[in-house]
Each structure stands twice: as C-alpha cells, then as structure tokens.
Amino acid sequence: MQNLKMLQQMQERLRKAQEELGNEVVEGTAGGGAVKIVMTGHQKVQSVTIDPEVVDPQDVEMLQDLVTAAINEAVGKSHELAGKRLGALTGGMKIPGLM
C-alpha cells in the first residue's frame, strides 16, 4: 500500500512539473540573433522576430534556413528543459510520453 501512495505522489509531482513547463520559455536564434524564436516548454511558439536586415527578396531561401535553424534550436532547448525538470523527478528513468 505504501508503494501505491508513493507512486501516486510521484504522478502528481510529474503532472505539476509538466504543467509548469508550459509557463517556462526557451529561445532559439540563428544568424547571430537575426532570427529569434521564443517557445514554451510545451513547444508552443510564442513569437518569431526577424531582423529586417536579413529580409532579402532575392534570397528567401537563406531566411527560410535561418528560421528553420532557430526553430530547431528552440525545440532542442525545450527538450533539454523538459529532461531536466522531469528527469529530476523520475530519477533519470525514461517514462514513455514524458520526454
């Protein structure tokens, strides 16, 4: 019975930690900060900032690459943040659906 209570407490702490991830933000940048993506710990993009100097109608592909790189960096940081927050609670165990 004690194990069940401990499991329920751990589940509640994990649920709360997952919820709190939505309130935390990470930032991904590319092109020396010319493109910036702000994303929550739930991987919801909050904002995209593009320096007007990198907007070149003759080179749209470069801008697309910068946006892609910034998004990928933000997603990576979001995964890292989730791993730190949730991993501390699970003792490093990989629990499907959490990370």
Residue pairs with C-beta under 8 A, 6 or more apart in sequence:
10 89
10 90
13 89
14 86
14 89
14 90
14 95
14 98
17 85
17 86
17 89
18 86
18 98
20 41
20 85
21 40
21 41
21 42
21 81
21 82
21 85
22 40
22 41
22 42
22 44
23 40
23 41
24 40
24 41
24 81
24 85
25 38
25 39
25 40
25 41
25 46
26 38
26 39
26 40
26 41
26 74
26 77
26 78
26 81
27 36
27 37
27 38
27 39
27 74
27 77
28 36
28 37
28 39
28 69
28 70
28 71
28 72
28 73
28 74
28 75
28 76
28 77
29 35
29 36
29 37
29 70
29 73
30 65
30 66
30 67
30 69
30 70
30 73
31 51
31 54
31 66
31 69
33 51
34 50
34 51
34 53
34 54
34 66
35 48
35 49
35 50
35 51
35 54
35 63
35 66
35 67
35 69
35 70
36 47
36 48
36 49
36 70
37 45
37 47
37 48
37 49
37 67
37 70
37 71
37 73
37 74
38 45
38 46
38 47
38 49
38 74
39 45
39 46
39 71
39 74
39 75
39 77
39 78
40 46
40 78
41 78
41 81
41 82
41 85
42 78
43 75
43 78
45 71
45 74
48 67
50 63
50 66
50 67
54 62
54 63
54 66
55 63
56 62
56 63
79 99
82 98
82 99
83 99
86 95
86 98
86 99
87 99
90 98
